[in-house]
């Protein structure tokens, strides 16, 4: 077992790039959704429609965390809170137009990316979602200047865990799979396909997996681990 771990770290020291998932890895999606839920509640005066603020925020976050279309999310919210169709449409349009501006990175994101770049590593992002929408989050988080390549499923036409979307990012970065490490929170969509392609993988999770060379929920810990083994 120790031999395998030592071999992993020995290979790990030759990588040239780090590729990240976006939502729930760099982007604190739930924190962003709580902020947007509050903004919409007061902007659209939902209290006047009899909508309870706490129940609205909880429902808003839970539904937006489901892997369903945003049109379906707001349709369900409208049904749940008896919101008129014209208000439903305005809520959806406002969400699409402004969520990126409210996007919140996890603690340690900025510092980690700065450190990786300072050590000469290339940085990429592979994310599922609409191209403009996902890119607006990256801009809103204030991390664009640290990113060398962004591949979204909306722009590329294929979603994780399809290996082609990972390969597209590797190509943009100009590195081989064996020269890159992938950091993500989803074992099935992030870690497994990355490892199958020959990348090392860090699982942003409190759980452990033999597929990942390291696991932690803290980006500060992730950054420290990468830099210690570079």
matplotlib code that plots the C-alpha trace (Angstrom):
import matplotlib.pyplot as plt

x = [0.0, 2.8, 4.6, 1.4, 1.1, 4.7, 4.4, 1.3, 3.2, 6.3, 4.1, 2.2, 5.4, 5.5, 2.2, 1.9, -1.7, -4.6, -8.2, -11.2, -14.9, -16.8, -20.0, -19.5, -15.7, -14.6, -18.1, -20.1, -23.3, -25.6, -24.2, -24.8, -28.3, -29.2, -28.0, -30.0, -33.1, -33.0, -32.5, -35.5, -37.7, -37.4, -37.0, -40.2, -42.0, -43.0, -44.2, -47.2, -48.1, -48.1, -44.7, -42.8, -39.2, -37.6, -39.6, -38.9, -35.1, -35.1, -37.2, -35.3, -31.9, -33.2, -34.8, -31.9, -29.6, -31.5, -30.2, -33.2, -33.7, -34.1, -37.5, -38.6, -37.2, -39.1, -42.3, -42.2, -41.5, -44.5, -46.7, -45.5, -46.1, -48.9, -46.9, -48.5, -47.0, -45.8, -43.9, -42.5, -41.1, -39.5, -38.0, -36.4, -35.1, -33.6, -32.0, -30.3, -29.2, -27.8, -26.8, -23.2, -22.7, -23.6, -21.4, -19.4, -16.2, -15.4, -12.9, -9.4, -10.2, -8.5, -5.4, -5.1, -5.3, -2.8, -0.4, -0.8, -0.1, 2.9, 4.3, 4.0, 1.0, -1.7, -5.2, -8.4, -12.1, -14.5, -18.1, -21.6, -24.0, -24.9, -21.8, -22.7, -24.2, -21.2, -18.7, -20.7, -20.1, -16.3, -16.3, -18.5, -16.2, -13.3, -11.0, -11.0, -7.4, -6.1, -7.8, -6.1, -8.9, -12.6, -14.7, -18.5, -20.9, -23.1, -20.3, -18.7, -21.8, -21.0, -21.4, -19.2, -18.6, -18.1, -14.3, -14.3, -15.0, -12.0, -9.8, -11.0, -9.6, -6.3, -5.9, -6.6, -4.0, -1.5, -0.9, -1.3, -3.7, -0.7, 0.6, -2.7, -4.6, -8.4, -10.1, -13.9, -16.6, -18.5, -17.0, -19.0, -18.9, -15.4, -13.1, -13.9, -13.6, -10.5, -8.7, -9.8, -8.1, -4.9, -5.1, -4.5, -7.6, -8.3, -11.8, -13.2, -15.0, -14.7, -15.0, -12.2, -11.9, -9.0, -9.4, -8.3, -4.7, -6.1, -9.5, -10.5, -13.4, -10.9, -9.4, -6.6, -5.8, -6.0, -3.7, -1.2, -1.2, -0.7, 2.2, 3.9, 4.0, 5.0]
y = [0.0, 2.4, 1.6, 2.5, 5.8, 6.7, 5.9, 8.1, 11.0, 10.4, 10.6, 13.5, 15.6, 15.8, 17.5, 20.8, 21.8, 21.7, 21.5, 22.3, 21.6, 24.9, 24.5, 23.2, 23.0, 26.6, 28.2, 28.1, 27.5, 27.3, 30.6, 32.3, 30.9, 32.1, 35.6, 35.6, 34.2, 37.1, 39.7, 38.3, 38.1, 41.8, 43.1, 41.4, 42.2, 38.5, 39.2, 41.0, 37.7, 35.9, 34.2, 33.3, 34.6, 31.6, 29.0, 30.8, 30.8, 27.1, 26.1, 28.3, 26.8, 23.2, 23.4, 25.2, 22.5, 19.9, 18.9, 20.2, 23.0, 26.5, 26.9, 23.9, 25.3, 28.5, 26.7, 24.6, 27.7, 29.5, 26.5, 26.1, 29.8, 30.6, 33.2, 34.7, 33.6, 37.2, 37.3, 33.8, 34.9, 38.0, 36.0, 33.6, 36.4, 38.3, 35.1, 34.4, 38.0, 38.6, 35.5, 35.6, 39.0, 37.5, 34.3, 33.6, 31.6, 29.2, 30.4, 30.0, 30.0, 33.2, 32.5, 28.9, 30.0, 32.8, 30.3, 27.7, 30.3, 31.7, 28.1, 28.0, 25.7, 26.1, 26.2, 25.1, 24.7, 22.0, 22.6, 21.4, 24.2, 26.9, 28.6, 32.2, 31.4, 29.5, 32.0, 34.8, 33.0, 32.9, 36.6, 37.4, 35.4, 37.5, 34.6, 35.0, 36.3, 33.1, 30.7, 29.6, 27.4, 27.1, 24.4, 24.3, 21.6, 24.3, 25.5, 22.2, 20.1, 17.2, 16.9, 15.4, 12.5, 12.3, 12.0, 14.3, 17.4, 16.7, 16.0, 19.4, 21.2, 19.3, 20.2, 23.9, 23.8, 22.0, 19.2, 15.4, 13.7, 12.3, 15.9, 17.1, 16.8, 17.2, 18.7, 18.1, 17.3, 14.7, 11.2, 10.0, 13.1, 14.4, 11.9, 8.6, 10.0, 12.0, 8.9, 6.8, 9.3, 9.1, 12.2, 12.3, 13.4, 15.3, 14.8, 17.9, 15.9, 14.8, 11.2, 9.1, 7.1, 4.9, 6.7, 10.0, 10.8, 13.2, 14.3, 17.4, 19.8, 22.7, 24.4, 25.7, 22.0, 21.1, 24.0, 23.0, 19.4, 20.3, 22.7, 20.4, 17.7, 19.8]
z = [0.0, 0.9, -2.4, -4.3, -2.4, -3.0, -6.7, -6.9, -5.4, -7.5, -10.7, -9.2, -9.1, -12.9, -13.6, -15.4, -15.0, -12.6, -13.9, -11.6, -11.6, -11.0, -9.0, -5.4, -6.0, -6.6, -6.7, -3.4, -5.2, -2.2, -0.7, -4.0, -4.2, -0.7, -1.7, -4.9, -3.2, -0.7, -3.4, -5.5, -2.4, -1.7, -5.3, -6.3, -3.0, -2.7, 0.9, -0.7, -2.4, 0.9, 0.4, 3.6, 3.4, 5.1, 3.2, -0.1, 0.5, 1.5, -1.5, -3.9, -2.9, -2.8, -6.3, -7.9, -6.6, -8.5, -11.9, -13.8, -16.2, -14.7, -16.5, -14.5, -11.2, -11.5, -12.7, -9.5, -7.4, -9.0, -8.3, -4.8, -3.9, -6.2, -8.1, -11.3, -14.6, -15.5, -12.2, -12.7, -16.1, -14.6, -11.8, -14.2, -16.5, -13.5, -12.3, -15.6, -16.1, -12.6, -10.8, -12.1, -10.4, -7.0, -7.5, -4.4, -4.3, -1.5, 1.1, -0.2, -3.9, -4.9, -2.8, -4.2, -7.8, -7.3, -5.7, -8.5, -11.1, -9.2, -9.3, -13.1, -13.3, -15.9, -14.7, -16.4, -15.6, -16.9, -16.0, -16.9, -17.7, -20.2, -21.6, -20.9, -17.5, -16.3, -17.6, -15.8, -12.5, -13.1, -13.9, -10.9, -8.6, -9.8, -10.8, -14.6, -14.7, -13.2, -15.7, -18.9, -20.3, -19.7, -21.3, -20.6, -21.6, -23.1, -25.3, -26.1, -26.6, -24.2, -20.5, -17.8, -17.3, -21.1, -21.5, -24.6, -22.5, -20.3, -23.4, -24.9, -21.8, -21.9, -25.5, -24.8, -22.0, -24.2, -21.7, -21.6, -19.2, -17.2, -16.8, -15.2, -12.0, -11.7, -8.6, -8.3, -5.8, -7.8, -7.7, -10.7, -12.9, -11.9, -10.3, -12.1, -15.7, -14.9, -13.5, -16.5, -18.8, -16.8, -14.7, -11.0, -9.0, -5.8, -4.4, -2.7, -0.1, 3.6, 2.3, 0.9, -2.3, -3.6, -6.9, -5.4, -4.4, -1.8, -0.4, 1.6, 1.7, 2.3, -0.7, 1.6, 2.3, -1.4, -2.3, 0.3, -0.8, -4.5, -3.8, -1.3, -4.0, -7.0]

ax = plt.figure().add_subplot(projection="3d")
ax.plot(x, y, z, "-o")
ax.set_aspect("equal")
plt.show()
